[in-house]
Amino acid sequence: MKPVRLNLFWKLGFAFFALLIAVLLPVDFYAERALRRNYDRAGFDQLAAVARIALADPPPASSLATPSFAPVDGAALRVWVAKNGG
C-alpha cells in the first residue's frame, strides 16, 4: 500500500476547518458567559423588585408572630401573598 499524498485542496480544507474551530470555540465560550451573566442579572433584578414590593406593603403583624396557643390569622397572610403575586 503506497502512502497517500494530500493535495492542495485537502490541505486548504484542513486549514480552514482548523481555523473555524479555533474561532468558534472562543466565541461560543464568550457568548455562553455573556448570556449566563445576563440571565443572572435579570433574575436578581426581578427578585429585588419583588422584595421592594413586599417591603412596601408588609403583611399584618397579627399573621406573622403569634404565640403557639393563639390562633393564626391565615386569611390575612393568604390575602397578602395573593396580592404580592404568590
N, CA, C and O of each residue as an XYZ file, in Angstrom:
344
protein
N       0.836     -1.171      0.000
C       0.000      0.000      0.000
C       0.885      1.239      0.000
O       1.743      1.393      0.869
N       0.680      2.106     -0.958
C       1.534      3.290     -1.032
C       0.917      4.441     -0.237
O      -0.308      4.543     -0.160
N       1.734      5.300      0.349
C       1.222      6.419      1.129
C       0.469      7.407      0.229
O       0.844      7.637     -0.921
N      -0.582      7.971      0.776
C      -1.403      8.907      0.027
C      -0.897     10.325      0.291
O      -0.759     10.748      1.439
N      -0.627     11.044     -0.792
C      -0.196     12.437     -0.653
C      -1.425     13.330     -0.636
O      -2.346     13.172     -1.437
N      -1.413     14.248      0.277
C      -2.524     15.197      0.353
C      -2.314     16.285     -0.696
O      -1.267     16.932     -0.747
N      -3.319     16.467     -1.516
C      -3.194     17.538     -2.497
C      -3.570     18.868     -1.858
O      -3.960     18.914     -0.691
N      -3.453     19.934     -2.614
C      -3.658     21.275     -2.108
C      -5.088     21.474     -1.604
O      -5.298     22.169     -0.610
N      -6.065     20.879     -2.272
C      -7.456     21.016     -1.864
C      -7.662     20.511     -0.440
O      -8.296     21.196      0.363
N      -7.151     19.352     -0.113
C      -7.336     18.787      1.225
C      -6.547     19.553      2.273
O      -6.999     19.705      3.408
N      -5.377     20.034      1.898
C      -4.592     20.836      2.846
C      -5.323     22.124      3.199
O      -5.382     22.514      4.365
N      -5.882     22.783      2.184
C      -6.639     24.008      2.450
C      -7.913     23.707      3.241
O      -8.312     24.491      4.103
N      -8.539     22.590      2.951
C      -9.735     22.201      3.693
C      -9.438     21.977      5.163
O     -10.182     22.444      6.026
N      -8.371     21.276      5.454
C      -7.989     21.046      6.851
C      -7.602     22.351      7.543
O      -7.946     22.556      8.707
N      -6.895     23.234      6.844
C      -6.511     24.518      7.432
C      -7.760     25.363      7.732
O      -7.861     25.984      8.790
N      -8.709     25.374      6.782
C      -9.945     26.120      7.005
C     -10.714     25.547      8.194
O     -11.224     26.304      9.020
N     -10.802     24.237      8.290
C     -11.507     23.601      9.401
C     -10.831     23.920     10.735
O     -11.512     24.187     11.724
N      -9.502     23.897     10.768
C      -8.772     24.209     12.000
C      -9.001     25.665     12.406
O      -9.200     25.957     13.586
N      -8.972     26.579     11.431
C      -9.236     27.986     11.747
C     -10.668     28.190     12.219
O     -10.912     28.979     13.132
N     -11.611     27.493     11.610
C     -13.007     27.598     12.015
C     -13.190     27.143     13.457
O     -13.871     27.815     14.232
N     -12.605     26.034     13.822
C     -12.684     25.533     15.204
C     -11.991     26.508     16.157
O     -12.488     26.769     17.252
N     -10.839     27.045     15.737
C     -10.089     27.960     16.598
C     -10.861     29.251     16.853
O     -10.646     29.899     17.877
N     -11.751     29.636     15.946
C     -12.527     30.865     16.131
C     -13.843     30.568     16.840
O     -14.253     31.331     17.716
N     -14.508     29.483     16.481
C     -15.832     29.217     17.029
C     -15.814     28.821     18.503
O     -16.745     29.165     19.232
N     -14.809     28.125     18.956
C     -14.757     27.726     20.366
C     -14.668     28.929     21.315
O     -15.444     28.994     22.268
N     -13.757     29.881     21.093
C     -13.750     31.045     21.997
C     -15.012     31.898     21.893
O     -15.479     32.434     22.899
N     -15.569     32.031     20.691
C     -16.795     32.815     20.530
C     -17.934     32.144     21.296
O     -18.715     32.827     21.958
N     -18.037     30.831     21.215
C     -19.071     30.104     21.949
C     -18.885     30.271     23.453
O     -19.856     30.480     24.181
N     -17.662     30.180     23.914
C     -17.375     30.343     25.342
C     -17.767     31.740     25.813
O     -18.400     31.890     26.858
N     -17.393     32.760     25.047
C     -17.714     34.135     25.421
C     -19.222     34.368     25.401
O     -19.760     34.998     26.311
N     -19.906     33.870     24.381
C     -21.355     34.068     24.278
C     -22.075     33.377     25.431
O     -23.029     33.927     25.980
N     -21.633     32.190     25.799
C     -22.257     31.482     26.917
C     -22.087     32.256     28.217
O     -23.031     32.367     28.999
N     -20.911     32.783     28.452
C     -20.672     33.564     29.672
C     -21.520     34.824     29.685
O     -22.084     35.180     30.719
N     -21.616     35.504     28.546
C     -22.401     36.738     28.478
C     -23.880     36.447     28.705
O     -24.553     37.190     29.420
N     -24.390     35.381     28.109
C     -25.794     35.028     28.305
C     -26.081     34.643     29.745
O     -27.099     35.046     30.307
N     -25.196     33.870     30.341
C     -25.401     33.469     31.738
C     -25.381     34.680     32.662
O     -26.197     34.781     33.578
N     -24.450     35.596     32.420
C     -24.377     36.802     33.242
C     -25.650     37.638     33.074
O     -26.159     38.202     34.043
N     -26.155     37.713     31.851
C     -27.382     38.463     31.587
C     -28.578     37.813     32.289
O     -29.395     38.510     32.890
N     -28.684     36.488     32.218
C     -29.777     35.782     32.897
C     -29.693     35.950     34.404
O     -30.710     36.161     35.065
N     -28.493     35.859     34.949
C     -28.330     36.053     36.395
C     -28.756     37.455     36.803
O     -29.480     37.631     37.783
N     -28.304     38.452     36.049
C     -28.645     39.837     36.375
C     -30.151     40.061     36.298
O     -30.725     40.727     37.160
N     -30.794     39.510     35.274
C     -32.247     39.673     35.133
C     -32.984     38.995     36.282
O     -33.954     39.541     36.808
N     -32.533     37.820     36.669
C     -33.171     37.110     37.785
C     -33.039     37.862     39.091
O     -34.003     37.970     39.850
N     -31.843     38.385     39.362
C     -31.646     39.133     40.599
C     -32.406     40.458     40.578
O     -32.879     40.919     41.617
N     -32.524     41.070     39.401
C     -33.333     42.298     39.306
C     -34.799     42.008     39.604
O     -35.469     42.799     40.268
N     -35.293     40.888     39.121
C     -36.687     40.517     39.404
C     -36.891     40.226     40.888
O     -37.897     40.628     41.472
N     -35.928     39.523     41.497
C     -36.030     39.265     42.934
C     -35.993     40.565     43.739
O     -36.724     40.710     44.718
N     -35.155     41.496     43.333
C     -35.086     42.779     44.037
C     -36.400     43.543     43.891
O     -36.852     44.189     44.837
N     -37.009     43.472     42.719
C     -38.290     44.163     42.520
C     -39.378     43.551     43.393
O     -40.181     44.273     43.984
N     -39.409     42.231     43.476
C     -40.401     41.566     44.329
C     -40.159     41.926     45.792
O     -41.108     42.150     46.544
N     -38.897     41.982     46.191
C     -38.586     42.338     47.579
C     -39.008     43.771     47.890
O     -39.530     44.043     48.971
N     -38.784     44.696     46.944
C     -39.213     46.083     47.179
C     -40.725     46.175     47.308
O     -41.235     46.907     48.157
N     -41.442     45.440     46.472
C     -42.904     45.462     46.546
C     -43.372     44.874     47.874
O     -44.266     45.421     48.521
N     -42.768     43.761     48.276
C     -43.175     43.119     49.527
C     -42.848     43.992     50.736
O     -43.618     44.027     51.696
N     -41.723     44.692     50.700
C     -41.366     45.556     51.833
C     -42.199     46.829     51.876
O     -42.385     47.416     52.942
N     -42.697     47.257     50.727
C     -43.520     48.461     50.709
C     -44.865     48.227     51.389
O     -45.454     49.157     51.941
N     -45.349     46.990     51.351
C     -46.645     46.655     51.954
C     -46.494     45.349     52.727
O     -46.914     44.298     52.243
N     -45.894     45.397     53.936
C     -45.656     44.152     54.677
C     -46.964     43.507     55.134
O     -47.995     44.173     55.222
N     -46.912     42.201     55.423
C     -48.124     41.529     55.903
C     -48.509     42.032     57.283
O     -47.677     42.596     57.995
N     -49.757     41.834     57.663
C     -50.170     42.274     59.000
C     -49.387     41.542     60.087
O     -49.112     40.348     59.975
N     -49.041     42.265     61.119
C     -48.242     41.684     62.194
C     -48.976     40.549     62.885
O     -48.345     39.633     63.414
N     -50.291     40.598     62.888
C     -51.041     39.547     63.567
C     -50.913     38.205     62.852
O     -51.162     37.159     63.452
N     -50.530     38.224     61.588
C     -50.437     36.959     60.864
C     -49.032     36.370     60.887
O     -48.814     35.283     60.352
N     -48.082     37.061     61.493
C     -46.702     36.569     61.470
C     -46.263     35.961     62.794
O     -46.046     34.752     62.883
N     -46.135     36.771     63.795
C     -45.580     36.317     65.067
C     -46.698     36.154     66.082
O     -47.127     37.123     66.709
N     -47.162     34.938     66.237
C     -48.200     34.662     67.227
C     -47.705     33.563     68.149
O     -46.961     32.682     67.716
N     -48.100     33.600     69.396
C     -47.750     32.502     70.293
C     -48.380     31.207     69.794
O     -49.340     31.218     69.024
N     -47.829     30.118     70.238
C     -48.301     28.818     69.745
C     -49.737     28.524     70.176
O     -50.414     27.724     69.530
N     -50.215     29.147     71.244
C     -51.585     28.873     71.707
C     -52.621     29.800     71.071
O     -53.821     29.551     71.189
N     -52.172     30.874     70.393
C     -53.116     31.809     69.784
C     -53.444     31.354     68.361
O     -52.580     30.814     67.671
N     -54.659     31.561     67.928
C     -54.993     31.184     66.554
C     -54.290     32.104     65.560
O     -54.157     33.305     65.791
N     -53.848     31.522     64.462
C     -53.133     32.266     63.426
C     -54.140     32.846     62.452
O     -55.075     32.170     62.023
N     -53.931     34.112     62.110
C     -54.810     34.767     61.140
C     -54.302     34.432     59.740
O     -53.655     35.251     59.089
N     -54.601     33.232     59.295
C     -54.119     32.766     58.000
C     -54.767     33.475     56.830
O     -54.164     33.571     55.761
N     -55.968     33.968     57.003
C     -56.656     34.640     55.899
C     -55.926     35.913     55.500
O     -55.774     36.191     54.310
N     -55.477     36.682     56.471
C     -54.766     37.931     56.164
C     -53.452     37.650     55.458
O     -53.074     38.365     54.530
N     -52.757     36.609     55.899
C     -51.497     36.254     55.258
C     -51.729     35.752     53.840
O     -50.954     36.076     52.940
N     -52.783     34.963     53.623
C     -53.097     34.488     52.274
C     -53.447     35.647     51.342
O     -53.060     35.647     50.174
N     -54.171     36.623     51.855
C     -54.522     37.797     51.045
C     -53.263     38.561     50.666
O     -53.126     39.006     49.526
N     -52.342     38.715     51.611
C     -51.101     39.439     51.320
C     -50.267     38.697     50.287
O     -49.715     39.324     49.383
N     -50.161     37.372     50.398
C     -49.389     36.584     49.435
C     -50.033     36.668     48.051
O     -49.333     36.815     47.048
N     -51.352     36.575     47.995
C     -52.040     36.672     46.700
C     -51.843     38.049     46.080
O     -51.683     38.168     44.865
N     -51.854     39.078     46.904
C     -51.697     40.444     46.402
C     -50.278     40.678     45.878
O     -50.078     41.484     44.969
N     -49.303     39.984     46.440
C     -47.916     40.170     46.032
C     -47.470     39.162     44.979
O     -46.271     38.975     44.774
N     -48.401     38.523     44.323
C     -48.048     37.671     43.198
C     -47.773     36.232     43.565
O     -47.173     35.509     42.769
N     -48.180     35.795     44.719
C     -47.912     34.427     45.142
C     -48.912     33.510     44.599
O     -48.847     32.307     44.850
